[in-house]
Amino acid sequence: MKETKDNLERWYRLDNSADIYPMSLSRTVQSNFRLTATLNDNINPEALKDALEKTYARYPSFKVHLRKGFFRYYFEENELFPRVFPESGVFFETIDFKKNNRYLIKVSYFEKRISVDFFHGLTDGTGA
């Protein structure tokens, strides 16, 4: 992570493996993977959003958006609020970064199930 003198700007360099994923990124083709958990009770969307905000506070390297630099892509800290979505029913749907407030992780829910879709370049290029 790089910090400026006034500590306002934070960015993270992608590793060599992760560098390939942004170059192949489009609205219809993404390298994503999904983790899903099924709970005992139905999901409360507001509680899920609160949990997501706490998770981003604990893991700031996930609270980023993708930026294109002069020679390579990099991650920059994302100050927008994270969102949670009702499950769309589309299996392996691409992450709409604009609707997702530029986050590279999409959190969705359906009844008792929470699904988290990750852009592959965010997790070192080889997995979670």
Residue pairs with C-beta under 8 A, 6 or more apart in sequence:
1 10
1 11
1 12
1 61
2 9
2 10
2 11
2 12
2 13
3 9
3 10
9 76
9 77
10 60
10 76
10 77
11 67
11 74
11 75
11 76
11 77
12 61
12 64
12 74
12 75
12 76
13 72
13 74
13 75
14 22
14 72
14 73
14 74
14 75
14 121
14 125
15 124
15 125
16 125
17 124
17 125
17 126
18 120
18 121
18 122
18 124
18 125
19 72
19 73
19 121
19 125
20 121
20 125
21 31
21 119
21 120
21 121
21 125
22 66
22 68
22 73
22 121
23 73
24 31
25 31
25 66
27 94
28 94
29 94
30 94
30 95
30 119
30 120
31 119
31 120
31 121
32 92
32 94
32 95
32 117
32 118
32 119
32 120
33 117
33 118
33 120
33 127
33 128
34 92
34 115
34 116
34 117
34 118
35 115
35 116
35 118
35 128
36 113
36 114
36 115
36 116
37 113
37 114
38 112
38 113
39 112
39 113
39 114
40 112
41 112
42 111
42 112
43 109
43 110
43 111
43 112
43 113
43 114
45 84
45 86
45 109
48 84
48 107
48 109
48 114
49 82
49 83
49 84
52 82
52 84
52 107
53 81
53 82
55 62
56 62
56 63
56 82
57 63
60 77
61 75
62 104
62 105
62 122
63 77
63 78
63 82
63 103
64 75
64 76
64 77
64 78
64 103
64 104
64 122
65 75
65 76
65 78
65 97
65 102
65 103
65 104
66 73
66 74
66 75
66 97
66 102
66 104
66 119
66 121
67 73
67 74
67 75
67 76
73 121
75 104
75 122
78 101
78 102
78 103
80 101
80 102
80 103
81 101
82 101
82 103
82 107
83 99
83 100
83 101
83 103
83 107
84 107
84 108
84 109
85 100
85 106
85 107
85 108
85 109
86 108
86 109
86 110
87 108
87 109
87 110
87 113
87 115
88 108
93 117
95 104
95 105
95 106
95 117
95 119
97 103
97 104
100 106
104 118
104 119
104 121
104 122
105 116
105 117
105 118
105 119
105 122
106 116
106 117
107 114
107 115
107 116
108 114
108 115
108 116
108 117
109 115
118 128
